[in-house]
Amino acid sequence: MNHFESELEGLKKDFIKMWELVALQLKSSLNALASMDHEKAQQIIITEMEVNDLDLKISKNCENIIALYNPVAVDLRFVLALIKINTYLEKVGDIASKISKFVIKSGDPFYNDLINKTQTLAMFEEACDLLYDVMEAFKTNDAQKARDIFKRDEFINEINKTAFISIINSIKENPDNIEKYLKVIALNRRVEKAGDMSKLIAEEIIFYIEAKVIRHRGK
């Protein structure tokens, strides 16, 4: 293994470490939401600092590799894909942190009832599974597994659309609780966005493996 290959291998290890940490954060925020566990939610917010540090380290290493080694073909695509995926993972970490802050501020049983009614947890479970599965697609260079993410993300979108309509109808019937309803709409949008990040990551994996630019449009 030459120095360039060693640099790429080290970069990939750091990248997988960050990915696993972010996936764990997202899963932990789901568990914190399901049980309204304030202590668990607080720990997720603290861990976000580690994600941010890894994000900066990976971004800097990617830039250094491009500047020092001028990679081409698949190696260049690999580094470029990592730069974009790294950004998406950082956003997922932010989502986990924001959901954890929601848990800390939400002690009203009203939220539990509404979250159950709108299938937020089912949507959240699928978003977590997507992030783990797209990571496996990356580890195994499996473009087809990455493509499978697209259809599954649509499932999350459909749940969120149904939930939105349900909440709007509830607001009309009970306008006094509009602020609480809007907070759950924002929560569901964050969960949906986490699923969207996995879809964007899948597009970058396909680009890296097949040299094809994919911009999924639900086909």
ABEGO torsion letter per residue (X at the ends): XBAAAAAAAAAAAAAAAAAAAAAAAAAAAAAAAAAGBAAAAAAAAAAAAAAAAAAAAAAAAAAAAAAAAGBBEAAAAAAAAAAAAAAAAAAAAAAAAAAAAAAAABABAAAAAAAAAAGAAAAAAAAAAAAAAAAAAAAAGBAAAAAAAAAAAAAAAAAAAAAAAAAAAAAAABAAAAAAAAAAAAAAAAAAAAAAAAAAAAAAAAAAAAGBBBBBAGX
